[in-house]
Amino acid sequence: MLTTLAIANYRSIRDLVLPLGALNVVTGANGSGKSNLYRALRLLAETAQGGVVSTLAREGGLASTLWAGPQSITRRMRAGEVPIQGGPRTEPVALRMGFVSDEFGYAIDLGLPVANGRSKFQLDPEIKCESIWNGPLLRPATLLVERRSALVKARDDNGRWQEVSRSLAAFDSMFSQVADPIRTPEVLRLRDEVRTWRFYDHFRTDAEAPARLAQVGTRTPILAHDGRDLAAALQTIREIGDDAALDEAIAEAFPGARLGINEESGWFSLELQQEGLLRPLRAPELSDGTLRYLLWIAALLTPRPPKLMVLNEPETSLHPDLLPALAKLIRIAARTTQVWVICHANRLISALTEDSACVHFELEKEFGQTRIANQSALEQPPWKWPVR
């Protein structure tokens, strides 16, 4: 489980360090930075997939994603005595992301590319340094693997530093190139952990949505991000997952309803028999809210729980009366998976935050910076960024 998340210089996030729990709820007004926090977490996950640099390039490069405000906001600026303005830069241009889990900590620092007239890839940032350490805080004594520019070194079993590589490309993370079970087992274990992270963001429910169409069925313990294998995922829960929880989730939302999965020549489709109707409704006939709720059932009752699951505005298209049932599903998932929920709906927020395991972050903007409302300096976890 992640215990700390740190982001610096990403869009509206100038410097944010969050203490995490098993269930984390992120709220705030429009424009407070919820989407930026979600995107930063997805970007951090891309380090383990080898796509962090290309993802940043698609966002417009560092020029478009870096914090656009001044390096520091003085007391006089805060008091309104002088306008918000920039000054001489004393820190390197750096987008930094990191986390601490139960066992390891990880941080990555991305900066501007070195000017090279021969290359046309000017939107690609460069990975300046990466670090993996043991325990809650980065210190020289806890550092296990260190990457600076092209050089990677790691501690051996006796605690001595050994060179692993001196030719790592500026666009490659350690996770993609030096994850070795013998020389760098920490890199391999942390990479595999991050690769289990799962993100669900705005399932499609329009007339052409994949979840409404029959699909070739195969055992599906993990629902696809677009829900195209919904029927197979629900049937997999029936056969190898928590069948009773599935029935309970249907009954709580739609009293008297029964879920059915049809199979014809290997093609799977779903139907819902609702109380008072003479025939079941097929997926193309279901309302957007009903279909979306079934998608959340399949995602949250997964028979193969990830280390982390992030839900972005799961209340979208759901009737308010469905939100308590959705909250119960999320709390069930949080027993085995660390869950993030980014949401606006007060009824869902209330149902989730009454759980003692829930950590609630209300974001707000102050002088353009995203911050946690009412968080004091003493409530912020200790954090130290690696030095380039």
C-alpha positions in Angstrom: 0.0 0.0 0.0 1.2 3.5 -0.7 1.7 5.6 2.4 2.9 8.8 0.8 2.5 10.5 -2.6 4.6 13.5 -3.6 4.2 15.7 -6.7 6.1 18.9 -7.5 5.8 21.3 -10.5 3.1 19.5 -12.4 0.5 22.0 -13.7 -1.2 23.6 -10.7 0.6 21.3 -8.3 3.6 23.3 -7.1 4.5 21.1 -4.2 2.1 18.5 -2.7 2.8 15.7 -0.2 -0.1 13.5 0.7 -0.5 11.0 3.6 -2.5 8.0 2.2 -4.8 5.4 3.6 -6.6 2.3 2.4 -9.4 4.4 1.0 -8.7 7.9 -0.3 -11.3 10.4 -1.3 -10.3 13.6 -3.3 -12.8 16.4 -3.5 -12.8 20.1 -4.3 -14.3 22.8 -6.4 -14.0 22.9 -10.2 -10.5 24.1 -11.1 -9.0 23.1 -7.7 -6.6 20.6 -9.2 -8.4 17.2 -8.9 -7.9 16.3 -12.5 -4.2 17.4 -12.3 -3.7 15.1 -9.3 -5.3 12.2 -11.2 -3.2 12.9 -14.3 -0.1 13.1 -12.2 -0.8 9.7 -10.6 -1.4 8.2 -14.1 1.9 9.8 -15.3 3.7 8.2 -12.3 2.2 4.8 -13.3 3.6 5.3 -16.8 7.2 5.0 -15.4 6.7 1.3 -15.0 5.2 0.9 -18.5 8.0 2.8 -20.2 5.8 5.6 -21.3 6.4 8.6 -19.0 8.4 10.6 -21.5 6.1 9.9 -24.4 3.0 10.7 -22.3 4.5 14.1 -21.3 5.4 14.8 -24.9 1.8 14.2 -25.9 0.7 16.7 -23.3 2.9 19.3 -25.0 6.2 18.6 -23.3 7.5 20.2 -20.1 6.7 23.7 -21.4 3.0 22.8 -21.2 3.0 20.7 -18.0 5.3 22.5 -15.6 4.0 24.8 -12.9 3.5 28.2 -14.6 3.7 30.4 -11.5 6.7 32.0 -9.8 9.3 29.9 -8.1 8.2 31.3 -4.8 5.5 33.6 -3.5 6.8 36.1 -1.1 5.1 37.5 2.0 4.4 40.8 0.2 2.8 39.0 -2.7 0.5 37.1 -0.4 -0.4 40.4 1.3 -1.2 42.0 -2.0 1.5 44.7 -1.6 3.2 43.7 -4.8 1.8 41.8 -7.9 2.6 38.1 -8.4 5.7 38.1 -10.5 8.7 35.9 -11.3 12.3 36.4 -10.2 15.7 34.9 -10.9 15.4 31.1 -10.9 17.6 29.4 -8.3 16.2 25.9 -8.8 16.6 23.6 -11.8 13.5 23.2 -14.1 12.1 19.9 -12.7 8.9 17.9 -12.7 9.2 15.5 -9.8 7.0 12.6 -8.7 7.4 10.0 -6.1 5.8 7.7 -3.5 6.5 5.6 -0.5 4.9 2.1 -0.2 5.0 -0.3 2.7 8.5 -1.5 1.6 10.1 0.9 -0.8 10.2 4.6 -1.9 10.6 5.8 -5.4 11.2 9.2 -7.0 11.7 10.5 -10.5 13.0 13.9 -11.7 12.4 15.0 -15.2 13.9 18.1 -16.7 14.5 20.0 -19.9 16.4 18.3 -22.7 20.0 19.2 -23.4 20.1 21.4 -26.5 20.9 19.3 -29.5 20.6 20.7 -33.0 20.7 17.2 -34.5 17.5 16.0 -32.7 14.0 17.0 -33.7 12.5 15.5 -30.4 12.4 18.8 -28.6 9.2 18.1 -26.7 10.8 15.0 -25.0 11.9 15.8 -21.5 14.8 14.0 -20.0 14.9 11.8 -16.9 17.6 13.4 -14.8 17.5 11.1 -11.8 15.6 8.2 -10.2 16.0 6.7 -6.8 14.7 3.7 -4.9 15.1 3.5 -1.2 14.0 1.4 1.8 11.8 2.8 4.4 9.7 6.0 4.7 12.4 8.6 3.9 15.2 9.0 1.4 18.5 9.1 3.2 22.0 8.1 2.1 21.8 5.1 4.4 18.4 3.9 3.0 19.2 4.4 -0.8 19.2 1.1 -2.7 19.3 2.1 -6.4 20.3 5.4 -7.9 20.2 6.7 -11.4 21.8 10.0 -12.4 21.6 10.8 -16.1 22.9 7.7 -17.9 24.6 6.1 -14.9 22.8 3.5 -12.7 24.2 2.0 -9.6 22.8 -0.3 -7.0 23.9 -1.8 -3.6 24.9 -5.4 -3.5 24.1 -7.9 -0.7 27.0 -6.5 1.3 25.8 -2.9 0.9 28.5 -1.9 -1.5 27.7 0.2 -4.6 27.9 -1.6 -8.0 27.6 -0.1 -11.4 24.6 -1.5 -13.3 24.6 0.6 -16.4 26.3 3.8 -17.7 24.4 4.0 -21.0 20.8 4.4 -19.9 19.0 6.6 -22.5 17.5 9.9 -21.2 14.0 8.8 -22.3 14.2 5.4 -20.5 13.2 4.8 -16.9 15.2 2.3 -14.8 12.0 0.2 -14.7 12.2 -0.5 -18.4 15.9 -1.2 -18.8 17.6 -2.4 -15.6 14.9 -4.5 -13.8 17.0 -7.5 -13.1 16.1 -10.2 -10.5 19.7 -10.7 -9.5 21.4 -7.3 -9.7 18.4 -5.0 -9.1 15.6 -7.0 -7.5 14.1 -3.8 -5.9 13.6 -2.3 -9.4 11.9 -5.5 -10.6 9.6 -5.8 -7.6 8.6 -2.1 -7.6 8.0 -2.1 -11.3 5.8 -5.2 -11.1 3.8 -3.6 -8.2 3.2 -0.3 -10.1 2.1 -2.3 -13.2 -0.8 -3.7 -11.2 -2.2 -0.2 -10.6 -5.6 0.2 -12.3 -7.3 3.3 -13.5 -11.0 3.7 -14.5 -12.0 7.0 -16.0 -15.5 7.7 -17.5 -16.8 4.4 -18.9 -18.6 4.9 -22.2 -22.3 4.2 -22.2 -23.5 5.7 -25.5 -25.3 3.6 -28.1 -22.0 2.4 -29.6 -20.3 1.8 -26.3 -18.3 -1.5 -26.3 -20.1 -2.6 -23.1 -23.5 -2.7 -25.0 -22.2 -5.0 -27.7 -21.8 -8.8 -27.6 -18.1 -9.8 -27.4 -16.2 -13.0 -27.7 -16.1 -14.3 -24.1 -13.0 -15.5 -22.2 -12.3 -15.6 -18.5 -11.8 -12.0 -17.5 -10.7 -11.4 -13.9 -9.8 -7.8 -14.8 -12.3 -5.5 -16.5 -10.9 -3.6 -19.5 -10.6 0.1 -19.1 -13.3 0.7 -21.7 -15.6 -2.0 -20.3 -15.7 -4.0 -23.6 -15.6 -7.3 -21.8 -18.3 -6.5 -19.2 -20.4 -9.7 -19.7 -17.3 -11.9 -19.5 -16.0 -10.1 -16.4 -19.4 -10.5 -14.7 -19.5 -14.2 -15.6 -16.0 -14.6 -14.2 -17.1 -13.1 -10.9 -19.9 -15.6 -10.9 -17.5 -18.6 -11.4 -14.3 -17.7 -9.5 -15.2 -14.5 -7.6 -17.6 -13.4 -5.0 -20.9 -14.5 -6.5 -22.9 -13.5 -3.4 -21.5 -10.0 -3.4 -22.5 -9.7 -7.0 -26.1 -10.7 -6.3 -26.2 -8.3 -3.3 -24.8 -5.4 -5.4 -27.6 -6.0 -8.0 -30.3 -6.3 -5.3 -29.3 -3.2 -3.5 -29.4 -1.1 -6.6 -32.4 -2.7 -8.3 -34.6 -4.6 -5.9 -36.0 -7.8 -7.4 -33.7 -7.7 -10.4 -31.7 -10.6 -11.7 -28.6 -10.5 -13.9 -28.1 -12.9 -16.7 -25.2 -13.7 -19.0 -26.0 -15.2 -22.4 -23.5 -17.3 -24.4 -24.0 -18.1 -28.0 -21.2 -19.7 -30.0 -18.6 -18.1 -27.7 -20.2 -14.6 -27.8 -21.2 -13.2 -24.5 -23.9 -10.6 -23.8 -25.7 -9.5 -20.6 -29.3 -8.9 -19.7 -31.1 -7.6 -16.7 -34.5 -9.0 -15.6 -36.2 -6.2 -13.6 -39.2 -6.5 -11.4 -42.5 -6.0 -13.2 -41.2 -6.6 -16.7 -42.2 -9.6 -18.8 -38.8 -10.0 -20.4 -35.2 -9.1 -19.5 -33.6 -6.0 -21.0 -30.5 -6.5 -23.1 -27.4 -4.3 -22.8 -28.4 -2.0 -25.7 -31.7 -1.3 -23.9 -30.3 -0.4 -20.5 -30.1 3.2 -19.3 -26.7 4.9 -19.1 -26.8 4.8 -15.3 -27.8 1.2 -15.1 -25.0 0.1 -17.5 -22.5 2.3 -15.7 -23.4 0.8 -12.4 -22.9 -2.8 -13.8 -19.5 -1.7 -15.1 -18.5 -0.5 -11.6 -19.6 -3.8 -10.1 -17.3 -5.7 -12.6 -14.4 -3.3 -11.8 -14.7 -3.3 -8.0 -15.6 -7.0 -7.4 -12.6 -8.1 -9.5 -11.4 -11.6 -8.5 -7.8 -10.3 -9.1 -7.4 -7.2 -6.9 -4.7 -4.7 -7.8 -2.4 -2.9 -5.4 -4.0 0.4 -6.3 -7.3 1.3 -8.0 -8.1 4.8 -9.0 -11.7 5.9 -9.9 -12.2 9.2 -11.5 -15.7 10.6 -10.9 -17.5 7.3 -10.6 -20.8 9.1 -9.9 -21.1 10.2 -13.5 -24.6 9.3 -14.9 -25.7 7.6 -11.8 -28.9 8.4 -10.1 -28.3 9.7 -6.5 -30.2 6.7 -5.1 -27.5 4.4 -6.6 -24.6 6.2 -4.8 -25.0 4.4 -1.4 -24.8 1.1 -3.2 -21.7 2.3 -5.1 -20.1 3.4 -1.9 -20.6 0.0 -0.4 -18.9 -1.6 -3.4 -16.0 0.8 -3.1 -15.6 0.0 0.7 -15.6 -3.7 -0.1 -12.8 -3.2 -2.7 -10.8 -1.2 -0.2 -10.5 -4.2 2.1 -8.1 -5.8 -0.3 -7.0 -2.9 -2.6 -5.9 0.6 -1.9 -8.6 2.8 -3.6 -8.6 6.4 -4.7 -11.9 8.1 -5.5 -12.0 11.6 -7.1 -15.6 12.8 -7.0 -18.0 15.7 -6.7 -21.2 14.0 -5.4 -21.9 14.9 -1.8 -24.0 11.8 -1.2 -21.1 9.6 -2.3 -18.6 11.6 -0.4 -20.6 11.3 2.8 -21.1 7.6 2.4 -17.4 7.0 1.9 -16.0 9.4 4.5 -18.0 7.7 7.3 -15.6 4.8 6.9 -12.9 4.9 9.5 -10.3 3.8 7.0 -11.1 6.8 4.7 -8.6 9.7 4.2 -10.4 12.8 2.8 -8.5 15.4 0.8 -10.3 18.6 0.0 -8.3 20.5 -2.6 -8.3 24.2 -3.0 -6.4 26.8 -5.0 -4.3 29.5 -3.4 -2.4 31.9 -5.6 -2.8 29.4 -8.5 -1.4 26.5 -6.4 -3.3 23.3 -5.6 -3.2 22.6 -1.9 -5.0 20.6 0.7 -7.5 22.7 2.6 -6.7 23.1 6.3 -3.5 21.0 6.2 -0.8 22.3 8.5 2.9 21.7 8.0 2.9 19.2 10.8 0.3 17.1 9.0 2.4 16.8 5.9 4.5 13.6 5.8 8.3 14.0 5.7 9.7 13.9 2.2 13.0 14.6 0.5 13.7 14.7 -3.2 16.8 13.1 -4.7 19.6 15.4 -5.7 20.5 15.5 -9.4 
